[in-house]
Amino acid sequence: MNAYILRAPVITEKSMFKAQSQRVYTFYVEPSSTKQQKTFGVNVIDIRTTQVAGKIKRTGKKRMAMQTARRKKAMVTLKEGQNIALFDVQEKK
């Protein structure tokens, strides 16, 4: 697998809940990547991708409008019993 396809994991309450309950792991990926290029070293059942549009943000002293870059997310569903260690959360005791 090309290491530059995966940009970062999506760590939010929703993505962590899906990872723990439904075995769906979410990553930001390279916008030009395809589903065939995403291999994770585990048994993958399904890969869903979506384009996230950039937002208009006001920045600077003159509050000029700038647009953030668009991103692509990949939601990966794994086979029963498989997991990705990055998303494992230890509960506090």
PyMOL Python script that loads the backbone (N, CA, C, O; Angstrom):
from pymol import cmd

cmd.read_pdbstr("""\
ATOM      1  N   MET A   1       0.842  -1.187   0.000  1.00  0.00           N
ATOM      2  CA  MET A   1       0.000   0.000   0.000  1.00  0.00           C
ATOM      3  C   MET A   1       0.883   1.245   0.000  1.00  0.00           C
ATOM      4  O   MET A   1       1.897   1.297   0.696  1.00  0.00           O
ATOM      5  N   ASN A   2       0.500   2.217  -0.764  1.00  0.00           N
ATOM      6  CA  ASN A   2       1.200   3.489  -0.787  1.00  0.00           C
ATOM      7  C   ASN A   2       0.882   4.241   0.504  1.00  0.00           C
ATOM      8  O   ASN A   2      -0.287   4.466   0.817  1.00  0.00           O
ATOM      9  N   ALA A   3       1.902   4.626   1.248  1.00  0.00           N
ATOM     10  CA  ALA A   3       1.699   5.258   2.547  1.00  0.00           C
ATOM     11  C   ALA A   3       1.078   6.640   2.437  1.00  0.00           C
ATOM     12  O   ALA A   3       0.559   7.159   3.425  1.00  0.00           O
ATOM     13  N   TYR A   4       1.120   7.247   1.254  1.00  0.00           N
ATOM     14  CA  TYR A   4       0.611   8.605   1.116  1.00  0.00           C
ATOM     15  C   TYR A   4      -0.872   8.660   0.788  1.00  0.00           C
ATOM     16  O   TYR A   4      -1.424   9.756   0.687  1.00  0.00           O
ATOM     17  N   ILE A   5      -1.538   7.526   0.618  1.00  0.00           N
ATOM     18  CA  ILE A   5      -2.972   7.522   0.337  1.00  0.00           C
ATOM     19  C   ILE A   5      -3.751   7.914   1.585  1.00  0.00           C
ATOM     20  O   ILE A   5      -4.664   8.737   1.512  1.00  0.00           O
ATOM     21  N   LEU A   6      -3.401   7.334   2.731  1.00  0.00           N
ATOM     22  CA  LEU A   6      -4.048   7.687   3.996  1.00  0.00           C
ATOM     23  C   LEU A   6      -3.430   8.967   4.527  1.00  0.00           C
ATOM     24  O   LEU A   6      -2.213   9.055   4.692  1.00  0.00           O
ATOM     25  N   ARG A   7      -4.263   9.955   4.795  1.00  0.00           N
ATOM     26  CA  ARG A   7      -3.744  11.201   5.353  1.00  0.00           C
ATOM     27  C   ARG A   7      -3.808  11.204   6.865  1.00  0.00           C
ATOM     28  O   ARG A   7      -2.814  11.488   7.533  1.00  0.00           O
ATOM     29  N   ALA A   8      -5.000  10.883   7.420  1.00  0.00           N
ATOM     30  CA  ALA A   8      -5.165  10.912   8.870  1.00  0.00           C
ATOM     31  C   ALA A   8      -6.438  10.183   9.249  1.00  0.00           C
ATOM     32  O   ALA A   8      -7.376  10.123   8.454  1.00  0.00           O
ATOM     33  N   PRO A   9      -6.486   9.620  10.468  1.00  0.00           N
ATOM     34  CA  PRO A   9      -7.744   9.053  10.936  1.00  0.00           C
ATOM     35  C   PRO A   9      -8.681  10.174  11.368  1.00  0.00           C
ATOM     36  O   PRO A   9      -8.227  11.237  11.791  1.00  0.00           O
ATOM     37  N   VAL A  10      -9.978   9.940  11.262  1.00  0.00           N
ATOM     38  CA  VAL A  10     -10.971  10.906  11.724  1.00  0.00           C
ATOM     39  C   VAL A  10     -11.321  10.514  13.153  1.00  0.00           C
ATOM     40  O   VAL A  10     -11.945   9.477  13.377  1.00  0.00           O
ATOM     41  N   ILE A  11     -10.922  11.336  14.124  1.00  0.00           N
ATOM     42  CA  ILE A  11     -11.155  11.048  15.531  1.00  0.00           C
ATOM     43  C   ILE A  11     -12.224  12.007  16.048  1.00  0.00           C
ATOM     44  O   ILE A  11     -11.920  13.114  16.491  1.00  0.00           O
ATOM     45  N   THR A  12     -13.471  11.568  15.984  1.00  0.00           N
ATOM     46  CA  THR A  12     -14.593  12.325  16.524  1.00  0.00           C
ATOM     47  C   THR A  12     -15.440  11.370  17.358  1.00  0.00           C
ATOM     48  O   THR A  12     -15.220  10.159  17.330  1.00  0.00           O
ATOM     49  N   GLU A  13     -16.400  11.905  18.096  1.00  0.00           N
ATOM     50  CA  GLU A  13     -17.272  11.040  18.888  1.00  0.00           C
ATOM     51  C   GLU A  13     -18.015  10.053  17.991  1.00  0.00           C
ATOM     52  O   GLU A  13     -18.122   8.869  18.311  1.00  0.00           O
ATOM     53  N   LYS A  14     -18.522  10.546  16.878  1.00  0.00           N
ATOM     54  CA  LYS A  14     -19.288   9.701  15.968  1.00  0.00           C
ATOM     55  C   LYS A  14     -18.427   8.600  15.355  1.00  0.00           C
ATOM     56  O   LYS A  14     -18.850   7.445  15.303  1.00  0.00           O
ATOM     57  N   SER A  15     -17.226   8.944  14.892  1.00  0.00           N
ATOM     58  CA  SER A  15     -16.373   7.937  14.265  1.00  0.00           C
ATOM     59  C   SER A  15     -15.876   6.913  15.286  1.00  0.00           C
ATOM     60  O   SER A  15     -15.741   5.735  14.956  1.00  0.00           O
ATOM     61  N   MET A  16     -15.606   7.335  16.501  1.00  0.00           N
ATOM     62  CA  MET A  16     -15.164   6.396  17.536  1.00  0.00           C
ATOM     63  C   MET A  16     -16.301   5.462  17.944  1.00  0.00           C
ATOM     64  O   MET A  16     -16.067   4.278  18.190  1.00  0.00           O
ATOM     65  N   PHE A  17     -17.526   5.979  18.019  1.00  0.00           N
ATOM     66  CA  PHE A  17     -18.680   5.147  18.338  1.00  0.00           C
ATOM     67  C   PHE A  17     -18.891   4.085  17.255  1.00  0.00           C
ATOM     68  O   PHE A  17     -19.141   2.920  17.562  1.00  0.00           O
ATOM     69  N   LYS A  18     -18.788   4.493  15.990  1.00  0.00           N
ATOM     70  CA  LYS A  18     -18.955   3.539  14.884  1.00  0.00           C
ATOM     71  C   LYS A  18     -17.835   2.503  14.876  1.00  0.00           C
ATOM     72  O   LYS A  18     -18.070   1.342  14.539  1.00  0.00           O
ATOM     73  N   ALA A  19     -16.629   2.906  15.239  1.00  0.00           N
ATOM     74  CA  ALA A  19     -15.506   1.971  15.268  1.00  0.00           C
ATOM     75  C   ALA A  19     -15.727   0.907  16.332  1.00  0.00           C
ATOM     76  O   ALA A  19     -15.424  -0.265  16.110  1.00  0.00           O
ATOM     77  N   GLN A  20     -16.250   1.303  17.482  1.00  0.00           N
ATOM     78  CA  GLN A  20     -16.446   0.359  18.574  1.00  0.00           C
ATOM     79  C   GLN A  20     -17.679  -0.509  18.382  1.00  0.00           C
ATOM     80  O   GLN A  20     -17.648  -1.694  18.714  1.00  0.00           O
ATOM     81  N   SER A  21     -18.763   0.047  17.856  1.00  0.00           N
ATOM     82  CA  SER A  21     -20.013  -0.706  17.784  1.00  0.00           C
ATOM     83  C   SER A  21     -20.237  -1.395  16.438  1.00  0.00           C
ATOM     84  O   SER A  21     -20.777  -2.501  16.399  1.00  0.00           O
ATOM     85  N   GLN A  22     -19.832  -0.762  15.335  1.00  0.00           N
ATOM     86  CA  GLN A  22     -20.160  -1.286  14.017  1.00  0.00           C
ATOM     87  C   GLN A  22     -18.942  -1.710  13.200  1.00  0.00           C
ATOM     88  O   GLN A  22     -19.104  -2.151  12.062  1.00  0.00           O
ATOM     89  N   ARG A  23     -17.735  -1.594  13.738  1.00  0.00           N
ATOM     90  CA  ARG A  23     -16.481  -1.914  13.044  1.00  0.00           C
ATOM     91  C   ARG A  23     -16.302  -1.093  11.771  1.00  0.00           C
ATOM     92  O   ARG A  23     -15.800  -1.602  10.769  1.00  0.00           O
ATOM     93  N   VAL A  24     -16.714   0.184  11.807  1.00  0.00           N
ATOM     94  CA  VAL A  24     -16.557   1.099  10.679  1.00  0.00           C
ATOM     95  C   VAL A  24     -15.498   2.127  11.072  1.00  0.00           C
ATOM     96  O   VAL A  24     -15.690   2.888  12.020  1.00  0.00           O
ATOM     97  N   TYR A  25     -14.384   2.149  10.346  1.00  0.00           N
ATOM     98  CA  TYR A  25     -13.264   3.034  10.644  1.00  0.00           C
ATOM     99  C   TYR A  25     -13.203   4.121   9.576  1.00  0.00           C
ATOM    100  O   TYR A  25     -13.358   3.841   8.388  1.00  0.00           O
ATOM    101  N   THR A  26     -12.975   5.366  10.006  1.00  0.00           N
ATOM    102  CA  THR A  26     -13.026   6.514   9.100  1.00  0.00           C
ATOM    103  C   THR A  26     -11.651   7.156   8.993  1.00  0.00           C
ATOM    104  O   THR A  26     -10.977   7.381   9.998  1.00  0.00           O
ATOM    105  N   PHE A  27     -11.240   7.451   7.749  1.00  0.00           N
ATOM    106  CA  PHE A  27      -9.954   8.076   7.474  1.00  0.00           C
ATOM    107  C   PHE A  27     -10.134   9.194   6.462  1.00  0.00           C
ATOM    108  O   PHE A  27     -11.019   9.135   5.609  1.00  0.00           O
ATOM    109  N   TYR A  28      -9.281  10.222   6.563  1.00  0.00           N
ATOM    110  CA  TYR A  28      -9.136  11.172   5.471  1.00  0.00           C
ATOM    111  C   TYR A  28      -8.131  10.554   4.514  1.00  0.00           C
ATOM    112  O   TYR A  28      -7.089  10.055   4.939  1.00  0.00           O
ATOM    113  N   VAL A  29      -8.439  10.585   3.226  1.00  0.00           N
ATOM    114  CA  VAL A  29      -7.569   9.973   2.224  1.00  0.00           C
ATOM    115  C   VAL A  29      -7.240  10.988   1.137  1.00  0.00           C
ATOM    116  O   VAL A  29      -7.831  12.066   1.077  1.00  0.00           O
ATOM    117  N   GLU A  30      -6.302  10.635   0.292  1.00  0.00           N
ATOM    118  CA  GLU A  30      -5.921  11.484  -0.842  1.00  0.00           C
ATOM    119  C   GLU A  30      -7.125  11.626  -1.782  1.00  0.00           C
ATOM    120  O   GLU A  30      -7.734  10.616  -2.135  1.00  0.00           O
ATOM    121  N   PRO A  31      -7.486  12.846  -2.197  1.00  0.00           N
ATOM    122  CA  PRO A  31      -8.674  13.029  -3.042  1.00  0.00           C
ATOM    123  C   PRO A  31      -8.628  12.282  -4.369  1.00  0.00           C
ATOM    124  O   PRO A  31      -9.681  11.965  -4.922  1.00  0.00           O
ATOM    125  N   SER A  32      -7.456  11.996  -4.891  1.00  0.00           N
ATOM    126  CA  SER A  32      -7.363  11.296  -6.176  1.00  0.00           C
ATOM    127  C   SER A  32      -7.327   9.777  -6.024  1.00  0.00           C
ATOM    128  O   SER A  32      -7.247   9.071  -7.028  1.00  0.00           O
ATOM    129  N   SER A  33      -7.384   9.256  -4.801  1.00  0.00           N
ATOM    130  CA  SER A  33      -7.285   7.818  -4.591  1.00  0.00           C
ATOM    131  C   SER A  33      -8.585   7.111  -4.979  1.00  0.00           C
ATOM    132  O   SER A  33      -9.653   7.722  -5.026  1.00  0.00           O
ATOM    133  N   THR A  34      -8.468   5.816  -5.253  1.00  0.00           N
ATOM    134  CA  THR A  34      -9.626   4.995  -5.591  1.00  0.00           C
ATOM    135  C   THR A  34      -9.815   3.932  -4.521  1.00  0.00           C
ATOM    136  O   THR A  34      -8.943   3.725  -3.678  1.00  0.00           O
ATOM    137  N   LYS A  35     -10.951   3.266  -4.561  1.00  0.00           N
ATOM    138  CA  LYS A  35     -11.230   2.243  -3.557  1.00  0.00           C
ATOM    139  C   LYS A  35     -10.271   1.065  -3.658  1.00  0.00           C
ATOM    140  O   LYS A  35      -9.959   0.448  -2.639  1.00  0.00           O
ATOM    141  N   GLN A  36      -9.799   0.740  -4.837  1.00  0.00           N
ATOM    142  CA  GLN A  36      -8.892  -0.389  -5.011  1.00  0.00           C
ATOM    143  C   GLN A  36      -7.532  -0.118  -4.375  1.00  0.00           C
ATOM    144  O   GLN A  36      -6.804  -1.060  -4.060  1.00  0.00           O
ATOM    145  N   GLN A  37      -7.181   1.139  -4.183  1.00  0.00           N
ATOM    146  CA  GLN A  37      -5.876   1.479  -3.627  1.00  0.00           C
ATOM    147  C   GLN A  37      -5.861   1.414  -2.105  1.00  0.00           C
ATOM    148  O   GLN A  37      -4.786   1.478  -1.509  1.00  0.00           O
ATOM    149  N   LYS A  38      -6.998   1.289  -1.466  1.00  0.00           N
ATOM    150  CA  LYS A  38      -7.053   1.337  -0.010  1.00  0.00           C
ATOM    151  C   LYS A  38      -7.008  -0.084   0.559  1.00  0.00           C
ATOM    152  O   LYS A  38      -8.027  -0.774   0.583  1.00  0.00           O
ATOM    153  N   THR A  39      -5.850  -0.514   1.008  1.00  0.00           N
ATOM    154  CA  THR A  39      -5.681  -1.814   1.627  1.00  0.00           C
ATOM    155  C   THR A  39      -5.124  -1.578   3.020  1.00  0.00           C
ATOM    156  O   THR A  39      -4.194  -0.791   3.193  1.00  0.00           O
ATOM    157  N   PHE A  40      -5.685  -2.252   4.008  1.00  0.00           N
ATOM    158  CA  PHE A  40      -5.326  -1.955   5.387  1.00  0.00           C
ATOM    159  C   PHE A  40      -4.660  -3.120   6.108  1.00  0.00           C
ATOM    160  O   PHE A  40      -4.366  -3.003   7.298  1.00  0.00           O
ATOM    161  N   GLY A  41      -4.414  -4.226   5.439  1.00  0.00           N
ATOM    162  CA  GLY A  41      -3.801  -5.380   6.087  1.00  0.00           C
ATOM    163  C   GLY A  41      -4.798  -6.161   6.937  1.00  0.00           C
ATOM    164  O   GLY A  41      -4.390  -6.983   7.758  1.00  0.00           O
ATOM    165  N   VAL A  42      -6.089  -5.923   6.758  1.00  0.00           N
ATOM    166  CA  VAL A  42      -7.150  -6.639   7.467  1.00  0.00           C
ATOM    167  C   VAL A  42      -8.210  -7.036   6.443  1.00  0.00           C
ATOM    168  O   VAL A  42      -8.161  -6.601   5.292  1.00  0.00           O
ATOM    169  N   ASN A  43      -9.163  -7.858   6.859  1.00  0.00           N
ATOM    170  CA  ASN A  43     -10.229  -8.289   5.956  1.00  0.00           C
ATOM    171  C   ASN A  43     -11.282  -7.198   5.850  1.00  0.00           C
ATOM    172  O   ASN A  43     -12.015  -6.946   6.806  1.00  0.00           O
ATOM    173  N   VAL A  44     -11.362  -6.555   4.701  1.00  0.00           N
ATOM    174  CA  VAL A  44     -12.282  -5.447   4.475  1.00  0.00           C
ATOM    175  C   VAL A  44     -13.548  -5.964   3.813  1.00  0.00           C
ATOM    176  O   VAL A  44     -13.478  -6.664   2.803  1.00  0.00           O
ATOM    177  N   ILE A  45     -14.715  -5.623   4.378  1.00  0.00           N
ATOM    178  CA  ILE A  45     -15.997  -6.001   3.791  1.00  0.00           C
ATOM    179  C   ILE A  45     -16.457  -4.943   2.804  1.00  0.00           C
ATOM    180  O   ILE A  45     -16.893  -5.271   1.700  1.00  0.00           O
ATOM    181  N   ASP A  46     -16.365  -3.668   3.194  1.00  0.00           N
ATOM    182  CA  ASP A  46     -16.910  -2.590   2.370  1.00  0.00           C
ATOM    183  C   ASP A  46     -16.090  -1.325   2.571  1.00  0.00           C
ATOM    184  O   ASP A  46     -15.589  -1.063   3.665  1.00  0.00           O
ATOM    185  N   ILE A  47     -15.957  -0.543   1.501  1.00  0.00           N
ATOM    186  CA  ILE A  47     -15.331   0.782   1.574  1.00  0.00           C
ATOM    187  C   ILE A  47     -16.295   1.769   0.954  1.00  0.00           C
ATOM    188  O   ILE A  47     -16.721   1.600  -0.188  1.00  0.00           O
ATOM    189  N   ARG A  48     -16.643   2.815   1.719  1.00  0.00           N
ATOM    190  CA  ARG A  48     -17.489   3.887   1.203  1.00  0.00           C
ATOM    191  C   ARG A  48     -16.677   5.167   1.249  1.00  0.00           C
ATOM    192  O   ARG A  48     -15.991   5.437   2.235  1.00  0.00           O
ATOM    193  N   THR A  49     -16.751   5.952   0.191  1.00  0.00           N
ATOM    194  CA  THR A  49     -16.019   7.214   0.149  1.00  0.00           C
ATOM    195  C   THR A  49     -16.985   8.363  -0.044  1.00  0.00           C
ATOM    196  O   THR A  49     -18.070   8.195  -0.601  1.00  0.00           O
ATOM    197  N   THR A  50     -16.576   9.532   0.422  1.00  0.00           N
ATOM    198  CA  THR A  50     -17.380  10.737   0.256  1.00  0.00           C
ATOM    199  C   THR A  50     -16.459  11.935   0.123  1.00  0.00           C
ATOM    200  O   THR A  50     -15.386  11.975   0.726  1.00  0.00           O
ATOM    201  N   GLN A  51     -16.881  12.909  -0.667  1.00  0.00           N
ATOM    202  CA  GLN A  51     -16.138  14.153  -0.821  1.00  0.00           C
ATOM    203  C   GLN A  51     -16.671  15.161   0.189  1.00  0.00           C
ATOM    204  O   GLN A  51     -17.882  15.361   0.280  1.00  0.00           O
ATOM    205  N   VAL A  52     -15.793  15.792   0.941  1.00  0.00           N
ATOM    206  CA  VAL A  52     -16.171  16.830   1.896  1.00  0.00           C
ATOM    207  C   VAL A  52     -15.778  18.167   1.278  1.00  0.00           C
ATOM    208  O   VAL A  52     -14.594  18.421   1.053  1.00  0.00           O
ATOM    209  N   ALA A  53     -16.751  19.014   1.006  1.00  0.00           N
ATOM    210  CA  ALA A  53     -16.495  20.298   0.358  1.00  0.00           C
ATOM    211  C   ALA A  53     -15.761  21.244   1.303  1.00  0.00           C
ATOM    212  O   ALA A  53     -15.910  21.155   2.522  1.00  0.00           O
ATOM    213  N   GLY A  54     -14.969  22.149   0.732  1.00  0.00           N
ATOM    214  CA  GLY A  54     -14.281  23.152   1.526  1.00  0.00           C
ATOM    215  C   GLY A  54     -15.254  24.214   2.026  1.00  0.00           C
ATOM    216  O   GLY A  54     -16.304  24.442   1.425  1.00  0.00           O
ATOM    217  N   LYS A  55     -14.897  24.855   3.124  1.00  0.00           N
ATOM    218  CA  LYS A  55     -15.748  25.880   3.711  1.00  0.00           C
ATOM    219  C   LYS A  55     -15.144  27.262   3.486  1.00  0.00           C
ATOM    220  O   LYS A  55     -13.933  27.403   3.313  1.00  0.00           O
ATOM    221  N   ILE A  56     -16.000  28.272   3.491  1.00  0.00           N
ATOM    222  CA  ILE A  56     -15.537  29.656   3.411  1.00  0.00           C
ATOM    223  C   ILE A  56     -15.238  30.127   4.832  1.00  0.00           C
ATOM    224  O   ILE A  56     -16.117  30.117   5.694  1.00  0.00           O
ATOM    225  N   LYS A  57     -14.013  30.531   5.068  1.00  0.00           N
ATOM    226  CA  LYS A  57     -13.587  31.035   6.382  1.00  0.00           C
ATOM    227  C   LYS A  57     -13.072  32.452   6.208  1.00  0.00           C
ATOM    228  O   LYS A  57     -12.442  32.768   5.198  1.00  0.00           O
ATOM    229  N   ARG A  58     -13.337  33.308   7.188  1.00  0.00           N
ATOM    230  CA  ARG A  58     -12.834  34.676   7.157  1.00  0.00           C
ATOM    231  C   ARG A  58     -11.586  34.728   8.029  1.00  0.00           C
ATOM    232  O   ARG A  58     -11.596  34.274   9.173  1.00  0.00           O
ATOM    233  N   THR A  59     -10.502  35.290   7.473  1.00  0.00           N
ATOM    234  CA  THR A  59      -9.236  35.262   8.182  1.00  0.00           C
ATOM    235  C   THR A  59      -8.446  36.543   7.917  1.00  0.00           C
ATOM    236  O   THR A  59      -8.708  37.261   6.952  1.00  0.00           O
ATOM    237  N   GLY A  60      -7.496  36.808   8.772  1.00  0.00           N
ATOM    238  CA  GLY A  60      -6.605  37.950   8.596  1.00  0.00           C
ATOM    239  C   GLY A  60      -7.141  39.236   9.191  1.00  0.00           C
ATOM    240  O   GLY A  60      -8.260  39.289   9.702  1.00  0.00           O
ATOM    241  N   LYS A  61      -6.317  40.274   9.114  1.00  0.00           N
ATOM    242  CA  LYS A  61      -6.668  41.575   9.680  1.00  0.00           C
ATOM    243  C   LYS A  61      -7.872  42.195   8.964  1.00  0.00           C
ATOM    244  O   LYS A  61      -8.716  42.828   9.598  1.00  0.00           O
ATOM    245  N   LYS A  62      -7.946  42.013   7.650  1.00  0.00           N
ATOM    246  CA  LYS A  62      -9.054  42.580   6.880  1.00  0.00           C
ATOM    247  C   LYS A  62     -10.233  41.619   6.769  1.00  0.00           C
ATOM    248  O   LYS A  62     -11.209  41.906   6.076  1.00  0.00           O
ATOM    249  N   ARG A  63     -10.142  40.472   7.456  1.00  0.00           N
ATOM    250  CA  ARG A  63     -11.223  39.473   7.472  1.00  0.00           C
ATOM    251  C   ARG A  63     -11.619  39.040   6.057  1.00  0.00           C
ATOM    252  O   ARG A  63     -12.801  38.965   5.720  1.00  0.00           O
ATOM    253  N   MET A  64     -10.616  38.762   5.255  1.00  0.00           N
ATOM    254  CA  MET A  64     -10.845  38.328   3.882  1.00  0.00           C
ATOM    255  C   MET A  64     -11.364  36.893   3.864  1.00  0.00           C
ATOM    256  O   MET A  64     -10.967  36.066   4.685  1.00  0.00           O
ATOM    257  N   ALA A  65     -12.243  36.615   2.933  1.00  0.00           N
ATOM    258  CA  ALA A  65     -12.817  35.279   2.813  1.00  0.00           C
ATOM    259  C   ALA A  65     -11.851  34.361   2.071  1.00  0.00           C
ATOM    260  O   ALA A  65     -11.380  34.692   0.983  1.00  0.00           O
ATOM    261  N   MET A  66     -11.561  33.213   2.664  1.00  0.00           N
ATOM    262  CA  MET A  66     -10.698  32.206   2.066  1.00  0.00           C
ATOM    263  C   MET A  66     -11.445  30.881   2.097  1.00  0.00           C
ATOM    264  O   MET A  66     -12.259  30.649   2.991  1.00  0.00           O
ATOM    265  N   GLN A  67     -11.181  30.029   1.149  1.00  0.00           N
ATOM    266  CA  GLN A  67     -11.832  28.729   1.128  1.00  0.00           C
ATOM    267  C   GLN A  67     -10.841  27.657   1.556  1.00  0.00           C
ATOM    268  O   GLN A  67      -9.710  27.619   1.072  1.00  0.00           O
ATOM    269  N   THR A  68     -11.275  26.775   2.479  1.00  0.00           N
ATOM    270  CA  THR A  68     -10.442  25.662   2.898  1.00  0.00           C
ATOM    271  C   THR A  68     -10.463  24.588   1.810  1.00  0.00           C
ATOM    272  O   THR A  68     -11.360  24.568   0.966  1.00  0.00           O
ATOM    273  N   ALA A  69      -9.500  23.725   1.835  1.00  0.00           N
ATOM    274  CA  ALA A  69      -9.374  22.680   0.816  1.00  0.00           C
ATOM    275  C   ALA A  69     -10.466  21.625   0.981  1.00  0.00           C
ATOM    276  O   ALA A  69     -10.918  21.348   2.092  1.00  0.00           O
ATOM    277  N   ARG A  70     -10.879  21.043  -0.145  1.00  0.00           N
ATOM    278  CA  ARG A  70     -11.834  19.940  -0.066  1.00  0.00           C
ATOM    279  C   ARG A  70     -11.077  18.696   0.376  1.00  0.00           C
ATOM    280  O   ARG A  70      -9.868  18.587   0.174  1.00  0.00           O
ATOM    281  N   ARG A  71     -11.806  17.752   0.986  1.00  0.00           N
ATOM    282  CA  ARG A  71     -11.194  16.531   1.479  1.00  0.00           C
ATOM    283  C   ARG A  71     -12.027  15.339   1.052  1.00  0.00           C
ATOM    284  O   ARG A  71     -13.172  15.480   0.622  1.00  0.00           O
ATOM    285  N   LYS A  72     -11.437  14.173   1.178  1.00  0.00           N
ATOM    286  CA  LYS A  72     -12.136  12.938   0.859  1.00  0.00           C
ATOM    287  C   LYS A  72     -12.032  12.022   2.074  1.00  0.00           C
ATOM    288  O   LYS A  72     -10.955  11.841   2.641  1.00  0.00           O
ATOM    289  N   LYS A  73     -13.179  11.443   2.465  1.00  0.00           N
ATOM    290  CA  LYS A  73     -13.202  10.520   3.588  1.00  0.00           C
ATOM    291  C   LYS A  73     -13.503   9.123   3.080  1.00  0.00           C
ATOM    292  O   LYS A  73     -14.253   8.944   2.120  1.00  0.00           O
ATOM    293  N   ALA A  74     -12.909   8.135   3.737  1.00  0.00           N
ATOM    294  CA  ALA A  74     -13.188   6.736   3.437  1.00  0.00           C
ATOM    295  C   ALA A  74     -13.658   6.064   4.714  1.00  0.00           C
ATOM    296  O   ALA A  74     -12.974   6.117   5.737  1.00  0.00           O
ATOM    297  N   MET A  75     -14.842   5.421   4.660  1.00  0.00           N
ATOM    298  CA  MET A  75     -15.365   4.654   5.774  1.00  0.00           C
ATOM    299  C   MET A  75     -15.179   3.179   5.444  1.00  0.00           C
ATOM    300  O   MET A  75     -15.735   2.682   4.465  1.00  0.00           O
ATOM    301  N   VAL A  76     -14.397   2.481   6.263  1.00  0.00           N
ATOM    302  CA  VAL A  76     -14.015   1.099   5.997  1.00  0.00           C
ATOM    303  C   VAL A  76     -14.710   0.183   6.996  1.00  0.00           C
ATOM    304  O   VAL A  76     -14.560   0.355   8.206  1.00  0.00           O
ATOM    305  N   THR A  77     -15.471  -0.791   6.496  1.00  0.00           N
ATOM    306  CA  THR A  77     -16.124  -1.776   7.355  1.00  0.00           C
ATOM    307  C   THR A  77     -15.288  -3.044   7.342  1.00  0.00           C
ATOM    308  O   THR A  77     -14.955  -3.570   6.280  1.00  0.00           O
ATOM    309  N   LEU A  78     -14.946  -3.537   8.546  1.00  0.00           N
ATOM    310  CA  LEU A  78     -14.092  -4.709   8.676  1.00  0.00           C
ATOM    311  C   LEU A  78     -14.903  -5.950   9.015  1.00  0.00           C
ATOM    312  O   LEU A  78     -16.035  -5.866   9.490  1.00  0.00           O
ATOM    313  N   LYS A  79     -14.297  -7.104   8.760  1.00  0.00           N
ATOM    314  CA  LYS A  79     -14.900  -8.387   9.080  1.00  0.00           C
ATOM    315  C   LYS A  79     -14.962  -8.557  10.605  1.00  0.00           C
ATOM    316  O   LYS A  79     -14.176  -7.959  11.340  1.00  0.00           O
ATOM    317  N   GLU A  80     -15.902  -9.376  11.059  1.00  0.00           N
ATOM    318  CA  GLU A  80     -16.066  -9.654  12.495  1.00  0.00           C
ATOM    319  C   GLU A  80     -14.752 -10.147  13.090  1.00  0.00           C
ATOM    320  O   GLU A  80     -14.103 -11.026  12.523  1.00  0.00           O
ATOM    321  N   GLY A  81     -14.361  -9.589  14.221  1.00  0.00           N
ATOM    322  CA  GLY A  81     -13.133  -9.987  14.899  1.00  0.00           C
ATOM    323  C   GLY A  81     -11.900  -9.200  14.482  1.00  0.00           C
ATOM    324  O   GLY A  81     -10.857  -9.319  15.126  1.00  0.00           O
ATOM    325  N   GLN A  82     -11.987  -8.407  13.436  1.00  0.00           N
ATOM    326  CA  GLN A  82     -10.868  -7.584  12.973  1.00  0.00           C
ATOM    327  C   GLN A  82     -10.978  -6.195  13.595  1.00  0.00           C
ATOM    328  O   GLN A  82     -12.082  -5.720  13.864  1.00  0.00           O
ATOM    329  N   ASN A  83      -9.847  -5.549  13.822  1.00  0.00           N
ATOM    330  CA  ASN A  83      -9.863  -4.161  14.282  1.00  0.00           C
ATOM    331  C   ASN A  83      -8.566  -3.476  13.883  1.00  0.00           C
ATOM    332  O   ASN A  83      -7.600  -4.117  13.469  1.00  0.00           O
ATOM    333  N   ILE A  84      -8.575  -2.170  14.017  1.00  0.00           N
ATOM    334  CA  ILE A  84      -7.391  -1.347  13.763  1.00  0.00           C
ATOM    335  C   ILE A  84      -6.989  -0.756  15.112  1.00  0.00           C
ATOM    336  O   ILE A  84      -7.789  -0.085  15.763  1.00  0.00           O
ATOM    337  N   ALA A  85      -5.756  -1.005  15.526  1.00  0.00           N
ATOM    338  CA  ALA A  85      -5.303  -0.653  16.876  1.00  0.00           C
ATOM    339  C   ALA A  85      -5.383   0.845  17.160  1.00  0.00           C
ATOM    340  O   ALA A  85      -5.523   1.246  18.315  1.00  0.00           O
ATOM    341  N   LEU A  86      -5.296   1.665  16.134  1.00  0.00           N
ATOM    342  CA  LEU A  86      -5.341   3.115  16.314  1.00  0.00           C
ATOM    343  C   LEU A  86      -6.649   3.575  16.951  1.00  0.00           C
ATOM    344  O   LEU A  86      -6.670   4.586  17.653  1.00  0.00           O
ATOM    345  N   PHE A  87      -7.738   2.847  16.714  1.00  0.00           N
ATOM    346  CA  PHE A  87      -9.047   3.249  17.202  1.00  0.00           C
ATOM    347  C   PHE A  87      -9.434   2.567  18.517  1.00  0.00           C
ATOM    348  O   PHE A  87     -10.532   2.804  19.022  1.00  0.00           O
ATOM    349  N   ASP A  88      -8.572   1.737  19.076  1.00  0.00           N
ATOM    350  CA  ASP A  88      -8.883   1.090  20.357  1.00  0.00           C
ATOM    351  C   ASP A  88      -8.780   2.103  21.483  1.00  0.00           C
ATOM    352  O   ASP A  88      -7.775   2.801  21.619  1.00  0.00           O
ATOM    353  N   VAL A  89      -9.845   2.175  22.297  1.00  0.00           N
ATOM    354  CA  VAL A  89      -9.896   3.139  23.394  1.00  0.00           C
ATOM    355  C   VAL A  89      -9.966   2.364  24.704  1.00  0.00           C
ATOM    356  O   VAL A  89     -10.797   1.470  24.862  1.00  0.00           O
ATOM    357  N   GLN A  90      -9.091   2.713  25.640  1.00  0.00           N
ATOM    358  CA  GLN A  90      -9.098   2.105  26.954  1.00  0.00           C
ATOM    359  C   GLN A  90     -10.026   2.900  27.862  1.00  0.00           C
ATOM    360  O   GLN A  90      -9.934   4.125  27.944  1.00  0.00           O
ATOM    361  N   GLU A  91     -10.928   2.184  28.548  1.00  0.00           N
ATOM    362  CA  GLU A  91     -11.845   2.865  29.454  1.00  0.00           C
ATOM    363  C   GLU A  91     -11.142   3.156  30.776  1.00  0.00           C
ATOM    364  O   GLU A  91     -10.299   2.381  31.229  1.00  0.00           O
ATOM    365  N   LYS A  92     -11.506   4.295  31.394  1.00  0.00           N
ATOM    366  CA  LYS A  92     -10.935   4.655  32.688  1.00  0.00           C
ATOM    367  C   LYS A  92     -11.563   3.823  33.771  1.00  0.00           C
ATOM    368  O   LYS A  92     -12.754   3.517  33.720  1.00  0.00           O
ATOM    369  N   LYS A  93     -10.757   3.451  34.768  1.00  0.00           N
ATOM    370  CA  LYS A  93     -11.277   2.651  35.890  1.00  0.00           C
ATOM    371  C   LYS A  93     -11.338   3.467  37.144  1.00  0.00           C
ATOM    372  O   LYS A  93     -11.749   2.962  38.189  1.00  0.00           O
TER     373      LYS A  93
END
""", "prot")
cmd.dss("prot")
cmd.show_as("cartoon", "prot")
cmd.util.cbc("prot")
cmd.orient("prot")
